[in-house]
Amino acid sequence: MIDSDNELIESLRELVTHQSVPPQGWEDDLIRRITETSVSSSIPLARARRGRPTQQRWRPLLAEIGAALAIAAVVVLSIQAIFHPGLRSPLNGPVALTSPATSPTTSAASPSPTAVGLSGFQPEALTAVSESTFWVLGTNGCAASGCVSEVIHTVNGGKSFHRIPAPPTDFLAGNVSTPGPPLVSDIRFADLSNGWVFGNTLWATHTGGAAWHQITFGGSLLGVDQLEPGANGYVYGVFEICTNPTTASGCVHRLMRSRATSDTWTVITPPGNPVGWPMIGVHGDTIWAMYFMRSTGLEMISHDDGAFWVRGASACEPDLPGSLDPVTTTVIWAFCATGNAGGPMVSSNGGLSWASGGGIGGLFSNGGTVAALSTQHAFVADPGSGLSVTDNGGRTYQAIAELNGATWVGFTDFEVGYVITQNQTTQATGLWRTADAGARWSPVSFG
């Protein structure tokens, strides 16, 4: 065990001095050293901010590709990490300021939470800011008109929940009686006060959910592809902005940034003003932007809140999406759709190069997601095959029988994680939690 920050720094200095190339297994050793050391950090504890994948945003594109490839489902991509930063490139020109319009605030008669009526709650997405504090977006029964969204909150690791006010929205995914795209499908909180619920609409709260207001970008917002909080008080998003949202014409995908406490968003333009659909990953003040819907793969990386950018490598093909789960700034697992199937990839140098993480048992559907704890230990959630785990860097996988129907997996830190499951017959969803790095999973009760 390292007794002080100085010893940790000295050990890292020695590693850099004597190793021109990182030795095998250095990432896991570094993770062990850091987790054994009490070090204060400005980076939020939660790693697993992602909720259930917003697959609906990709379905029109996949429908066209699926005629030839028979694609069943996809997920959104977010990438994090770089090992050796190259020469920095300045941001192209001044950022363009966008002042989005907001709707009147929607608030409850009382901001006090209520714990009644949680039986029957169906979890759909989750966001956490610590091991004990997280929020769940879901529904509690569907009517012919739709599935009304609900948000519940816990401060004791899921031992008890309270319903908090939710935006007046529907979550329509899985509602067979009234099929259609969801109005909201995901949730993020940057801290105890500032959060967002989003999908085809965007809602923000700066009061811990006591009141919500809609952000419309002057009526030009068609949908939110991603939204991820970072360090230094920033939050980043990818938005589809259209000249005519009603007809979905004149649309572009914009990478934007705002203060978490504000509703004023600015456009971030990496060098060359890349074309395509950016998918992002955020860790602290580092942003990774992976561009899709283009002929060649492109990844841009910034280590200073988007001021300067360097070029990285692309884990997935540019015409099909995927998702990434960074463990550190150097260890990253990816899940890439391939058209006929999907599979994991792993990088140990911050995304500069990638190796297949899909060994025996590692062939999944396109809709899988990955959550990792090290270069060796990772989980894959696949709606078709459930939750699978590898402890040898993806050479082999073993299915976890009780978590059949897993649609999403994520970890708050190196011990606490969550899985959302869905019964393929009844479509009912459930939430599972682990506090020992996935050795044991327990169902979370909302009753």
C-alpha positions in Angstrom: 0.0 0.0 0.0 1.3 3.5 -0.9 1.4 5.8 2.2 1.4 9.2 0.5 0.8 11.1 -2.6 4.5 11.7 -2.9 5.2 8.0 -3.0 2.6 7.5 -5.7 4.1 10.3 -7.8 7.6 8.9 -7.3 6.5 5.4 -8.3 4.9 6.8 -11.5 8.1 8.9 -12.2 10.2 5.8 -11.9 7.9 3.9 -14.3 8.2 6.7 -16.9 12.0 6.9 -16.4 12.7 3.2 -16.9 9.9 2.2 -19.3 9.8 3.7 -22.8 6.9 1.3 -23.5 4.3 0.6 -20.8 4.9 -3.0 -19.4 2.3 -5.7 -19.6 -0.4 -5.2 -16.9 0.8 -1.7 -15.9 -2.8 -0.4 -16.1 -4.1 -2.8 -13.5 -1.1 -2.2 -11.2 -1.7 1.6 -11.5 -5.4 1.1 -10.7 -4.5 -0.9 -7.7 -2.0 1.7 -6.5 -4.5 4.5 -6.9 -7.4 2.7 -5.3 -5.2 1.9 -2.3 -4.2 5.5 -1.9 -6.4 8.2 -0.4 -6.2 10.9 -3.1 -8.6 13.8 -3.5 -9.9 14.4 -7.0 -12.0 17.0 -8.9 -13.4 14.2 -11.1 -16.8 12.9 -10.1 -16.8 9.4 -8.6 -19.4 8.0 -11.0 -18.2 6.3 -14.1 -21.5 4.8 -15.2 -23.4 7.8 -16.1 -24.9 6.2 -19.2 -28.5 5.0 -18.9 -30.2 2.5 -21.2 -28.8 3.0 -24.8 -30.8 5.4 -26.8 -31.2 3.0 -29.7 -34.1 4.9 -31.2 -31.8 7.7 -32.5 -30.0 5.3 -34.8 -33.0 3.2 -36.0 -33.8 5.2 -39.2 -30.2 4.8 -40.4 -30.0 1.1 -39.4 -33.3 0.4 -41.1 -31.7 1.4 -44.4 -28.5 -0.6 -43.7 -30.5 -3.5 -42.3 -32.1 -4.4 -45.6 -28.7 -5.7 -46.6 -27.1 -6.6 -43.3 -30.1 -7.7 -41.1 -29.1 -5.4 -38.2 -31.3 -5.9 -35.2 -30.2 -3.2 -32.8 -27.5 -0.7 -32.1 -26.1 1.6 -29.4 -24.6 5.0 -29.1 -20.8 5.4 -29.0 -18.9 7.3 -26.4 -15.1 7.0 -26.3 -12.6 8.1 -23.7 -8.8 8.2 -23.3 -5.4 8.7 -24.9 -2.0 7.6 -23.6 0.7 9.7 -25.3 -0.7 13.1 -26.3 0.7 14.4 -29.6 1.0 18.0 -30.8 -1.9 20.1 -29.9 -4.1 21.8 -32.5 -6.0 24.9 -31.5 -9.7 25.1 -31.7 -10.8 26.4 -35.1 -12.0 29.9 -34.7 -14.2 31.3 -32.0 -17.0 29.1 -30.7 -20.5 30.0 -31.8 -22.8 31.0 -29.0 -26.2 29.4 -28.9 -28.8 30.7 -26.4 -31.5 28.0 -26.3 -35.1 28.9 -25.6 -36.6 27.4 -22.5 -40.1 26.5 -21.7 -41.9 27.7 -18.5 -40.6 25.8 -15.4 -42.6 22.7 -14.5 -42.6 22.1 -10.7 -44.4 20.1 -8.2 -46.7 21.6 -5.6 -44.1 20.6 -3.0 -40.4 19.9 -3.7 -40.4 17.3 -1.0 -39.9 13.7 -2.3 -42.6 11.1 -1.9 -42.1 7.4 -1.4 -45.6 6.2 -2.3 -46.6 4.2 -5.3 -43.2 2.8 -6.4 -44.5 -0.8 -6.7 -44.6 -1.7 -10.4 -41.9 0.9 -11.4 -40.1 -0.2 -14.6 -36.5 1.1 -14.7 -35.2 2.3 -18.1 -32.0 4.3 -17.4 -29.8 5.2 -14.5 -27.3 7.9 -13.5 -25.1 8.0 -10.4 -22.9 10.5 -8.7 -21.6 8.2 -6.0 -21.9 4.6 -4.7 -24.9 5.5 -2.7 -26.6 8.3 -4.7 -28.3 7.6 -8.0 -31.4 8.4 -10.0 -33.5 6.0 -12.2 -35.7 7.1 -15.1 -38.6 4.8 -15.9 -42.3 4.3 -16.0 -45.1 2.8 -13.9 -47.5 1.3 -16.3 -48.5 2.3 -19.8 -51.8 3.6 -21.1 -53.0 3.6 -24.6 -51.7 7.2 -24.9 -48.2 6.3 -23.8 -45.9 5.5 -20.8 -45.6 8.5 -18.5 -42.0 9.1 -17.3 -41.1 8.9 -13.7 -37.8 9.7 -11.9 -36.9 8.1 -8.6 -33.9 8.9 -6.3 -31.9 7.0 -3.6 -29.2 8.2 -1.3 -28.5 4.8 0.4 -27.5 2.6 -2.5 -31.0 1.5 -3.4 -32.2 0.4 0.0 -35.1 2.9 -0.3 -36.3 5.2 -3.1 -38.3 8.5 -3.3 -40.2 9.7 -6.3 -39.1 13.2 -7.4 -41.0 15.5 -9.8 -40.4 14.5 -13.4 -40.8 16.5 -16.7 -44.2 16.1 -18.3 -42.9 13.5 -20.8 -43.5 10.0 -22.0 -41.2 7.1 -22.3 -42.7 5.1 -25.2 -40.0 2.4 -25.8 -41.5 -1.0 -25.6 -45.1 0.3 -25.5 -46.6 -2.1 -28.1 -50.0 -0.4 -28.1 -48.7 3.0 -29.3 -45.4 2.4 -31.0 -43.2 5.4 -31.8 -40.0 7.1 -30.8 -39.6 8.1 -27.1 -39.8 11.7 -26.0 -37.3 11.0 -23.3 -35.1 7.9 -22.9 -32.1 8.8 -20.7 -31.0 10.7 -17.7 -27.8 12.3 -16.3 -26.9 14.2 -13.2 -23.7 16.0 -12.8 -24.1 16.5 -9.1 -26.9 16.7 -6.5 -28.4 19.8 -8.1 -27.9 19.7 -11.9 -29.4 17.1 -14.1 -31.1 16.4 -17.5 -33.7 14.1 -18.9 -33.5 13.8 -22.7 -34.4 11.9 -25.9 -36.4 13.7 -28.6 -36.7 16.6 -26.1 -34.3 18.0 -23.5 -35.2 19.0 -19.9 -33.0 20.4 -17.3 -33.1 20.9 -13.5 -30.8 23.0 -11.3 -32.7 22.2 -8.1 -32.1 18.5 -7.8 -35.3 17.7 -9.7 -37.7 19.9 -7.7 -38.4 21.8 -10.9 -37.6 21.1 -14.6 -37.7 23.3 -17.7 -37.5 22.4 -21.4 -34.6 23.6 -23.6 -35.6 23.9 -27.3 -32.7 25.7 -28.9 -35.2 28.2 -30.4 -37.4 25.5 -31.7 -34.7 23.9 -33.8 -33.9 20.8 -31.6 -34.9 17.5 -33.1 -33.2 15.3 -30.5 -30.4 14.7 -28.1 -27.9 12.0 -29.1 -25.7 12.2 -26.0 -25.2 14.2 -22.9 -22.2 13.7 -20.5 -21.0 15.8 -17.5 -17.3 16.5 -17.2 -14.9 18.3 -14.9 -14.6 22.0 -14.1 -18.3 22.5 -14.0 -18.9 21.6 -17.7 -21.4 19.3 -19.4 -21.2 18.2 -23.0 -23.8 17.2 -25.5 -24.4 16.1 -29.1 -27.6 17.6 -30.5 -29.4 17.2 -33.8 -30.3 20.7 -34.9 -32.7 21.2 -37.9 -33.9 24.2 -39.9 -37.3 22.4 -39.8 -37.6 19.8 -37.1 -41.1 19.0 -38.0 -40.0 17.6 -41.4 -36.5 16.7 -40.1 -34.9 18.8 -42.9 -31.7 20.8 -42.9 -30.4 18.8 -39.9 -26.8 18.7 -38.6 -25.3 17.1 -35.5 -23.5 19.5 -33.2 -21.0 18.9 -30.4 -21.8 21.5 -27.7 -20.8 22.5 -24.2 -22.5 24.3 -21.3 -21.8 25.0 -17.7 -23.8 22.5 -15.6 -25.5 25.3 -13.8 -26.5 27.1 -17.0 -28.7 26.5 -20.0 -26.4 28.4 -22.5 -24.7 26.1 -24.9 -21.8 26.8 -27.2 -20.7 24.9 -30.3 -17.4 23.1 -30.1 -15.6 22.7 -33.5 -12.5 20.5 -33.6 -9.8 21.4 -36.2 -11.0 20.9 -39.8 -14.7 21.2 -38.8 -15.2 17.4 -39.2 -18.4 16.3 -41.0 -20.5 13.5 -39.7 -22.3 12.4 -36.5 -20.1 12.9 -33.4 -20.4 10.5 -30.5 -18.5 11.5 -27.4 -16.9 10.3 -24.2 -16.0 12.5 -21.3 -13.7 11.9 -18.4 -12.7 14.9 -16.3 -11.5 17.6 -18.6 -10.8 15.2 -21.5 -13.3 14.8 -24.4 -13.2 12.1 -27.1 -15.3 12.8 -30.2 -15.8 9.8 -32.6 -17.4 10.8 -36.0 -19.8 8.5 -37.8 -21.9 8.7 -41.0 -18.7 9.4 -43.1 -16.5 7.4 -45.4 -13.4 7.3 -43.1 -13.1 6.8 -39.4 -12.1 9.9 -37.3 -11.5 10.4 -33.6 -10.6 13.7 -32.0 -9.3 14.1 -28.4 -9.1 17.2 -26.2 -7.4 17.2 -22.8 -8.5 20.8 -21.8 -12.3 21.0 -21.9 -12.3 21.3 -25.7 -9.8 24.2 -26.2 -7.2 22.2 -28.1 -7.5 18.9 -30.0 -5.3 16.0 -31.1 -6.2 13.1 -33.4 -6.7 9.6 -32.1 -7.8 6.2 -33.6 -11.3 4.9 -34.3 -12.4 1.7 -32.6 -15.4 1.1 -34.8 -16.3 1.4 -38.4 -17.4 4.9 -39.4 -20.8 3.7 -40.9 -22.0 1.7 -37.9 -22.1 2.9 -34.3 -20.9 1.4 -31.1 -20.2 2.2 -27.4 -17.1 2.6 -25.3 -16.4 2.3 -21.6 -13.2 3.9 -20.5 -11.7 2.4 -17.3 -8.9 4.9 -17.1 -7.5 7.4 -19.6 -5.4 4.5 -21.0 -7.6 1.4 -20.6 -10.7 1.4 -22.8 -13.2 -1.3 -23.8 -15.4 -0.8 -26.9 -18.4 -2.5 -28.3 -18.8 -2.1 -32.0 -21.7 -3.1 -34.3 -20.5 -4.9 -37.4 -23.7 -5.3 -39.3 -24.3 -9.0 -38.7 -23.2 -9.1 -35.1 -21.3 -7.0 -32.6 -18.2 -7.5 -30.5 -15.9 -5.9 -27.9 -12.5 -4.3 -28.6 -9.9 -3.3 -26.0 -7.2 -0.7 -25.9 -4.4 -0.3 -23.4 -2.9 2.9 -24.8 -5.7 5.3 -24.6 -7.3 4.5 -27.9 -4.2 4.8 -30.1 -4.6 1.1 -31.2 -7.2 -1.6 -30.6 -7.3 -5.4 -30.2 -10.3 -7.7 -30.5 -11.9 -8.5 -27.1 -14.3 -11.0 -28.7 -12.8 -14.4 -28.0 -14.7 -17.7 -27.3 -18.3 -16.7 -26.4 -17.6 -13.1 -27.3 -19.9 -12.8 -30.4 -23.0 -10.8 -29.5 -25.8 -8.9 -31.2 -25.3 -5.3 -32.5 -27.2 -4.0 -29.5 -24.6 -4.9 -26.8 -22.9 -2.6 -24.3 -19.7 -3.2 -22.4 -18.5 -2.1 -18.9 -15.0 -2.9 -17.8 -13.0 -2.8 -14.6 -9.5 -3.4 -16.1 -7.8 -4.7 -19.2 -8.7 -8.2 -18.1 -12.1 -7.9 -16.4 -15.2 -6.7 -18.4 -18.9 -7.4 -18.7 -21.0 -7.4 -21.9 -24.8 -6.9 -21.8 -26.6 -8.2 -24.8 -30.4 -8.3 -25.0 -30.2 -11.6 -26.8 -27.8 -13.5 -24.7 -27.9 -11.6 -21.3 -24.8 -10.6 -19.3 -21.4 -12.2 -19.9 -18.1 -11.7 -18.1 -14.5 -12.1 -19.1 -11.5 -12.1 -16.7 -8.8 -12.7 -19.3 -9.0 -9.7 -21.6 -11.8 -11.1 -23.8 -10.2 -14.4 -24.7 -13.2 -16.2 -23.2 -16.6 -15.2 -21.9 -19.0 -16.9 -19.4 -22.7 -16.1 -19.3 -24.3 -15.1 -15.9 -27.5 -17.2 -16.0 -29.6 -15.1 -13.5 -29.0 -11.9 -15.7 -30.5 -13.2 -18.9 -32.1 -10.4 -20.9 -29.5 -7.8 -19.8 -29.9 -4.7 -21.9 -27.4 -2.4 -20.2 -24.5 -2.6 -17.7 -22.4 0.1 -16.1 -20.1 0.6 -13.1 -20.0 3.6 -10.7 -16.5 2.7 -9.6 -14.3 -0.4 -9.4 -16.8 -2.1 -7.1 -20.3 -0.9 -7.5 -22.2 -1.5 -10.8 -25.7 -2.0 -12.2 -27.5 -4.0 -14.8 -30.9 -3.4 -16.4 -32.7 -6.5 -17.6 -35.8 -7.0 -19.7 -38.1 -10.0 -19.8 -38.4 -10.9 -23.5 -41.9 -12.2 -23.0 -43.6 -9.6 -20.7 -41.2 -6.7 -21.6 -41.0 -6.0 -17.8 -37.6 -4.4 -16.8 -35.6 -4.9 -13.6 -32.5 -3.4 -11.9 -29.6 -5.4 -10.4 -26.7 -4.1 -8.3 -23.3 -5.4 -7.3 -21.0 -4.1 -4.6 -18.1 -6.5 -5.2 -17.0 -5.9 -8.8 -19.6 -8.3 -10.2 -18.9 -11.3 -8.2 -22.5 -11.3 -6.9 -25.6 -9.4 -8.2 -28.7 -8.7 -6.2 -32.1 -7.4 -7.5 -33.1 -3.9 -6.5 -36.6 -3.6 -5.1 -38.8 -0.6 -5.8 -41.8 -1.9 -3.7 
